[in-house]
């Protein structure tokens, strides 16, 4: 059995059986735009060889987590990745996860939604070291 646990701005996947452990899923970060402050959910840094879902060409996100983020008023999801091609970040609109994402239901995994990376907006000015620091503070 699993559930999503929120601790302030951080979210965890709580796995009760067999290990009773928490897996870090990501954190809500606040960015200052010219006009306003924007809260963005940033996933943990993805490793393509571990997390990339080849069939749908993207990084799946837990369906229950997406529902909680939507309820919290989050409008964007940022997905950082660190692989052979260096460090990259992608931005997705929350509404797209509920309107055009593929739903994945695989054995031994919770329901997830995925949008292909080619449909996400690449972010090119996010320094890896600063993002890591923000995620773990």
Buried (B, 14 or more C-beta within 10 A) or exposed (E): EBEBBBEEBBBBBEBEEEEEEBEEBBBBBEEEEEEEEEBBBBBBBBEBEEBBBEEBBBBBBBBBBBEBBBEBEBEBBBBBBBBEEEBBBBBBBBEBBEEEBBEBEEEEEBEBBBBBBEBBEEBEEBEBEEBBEBBEE
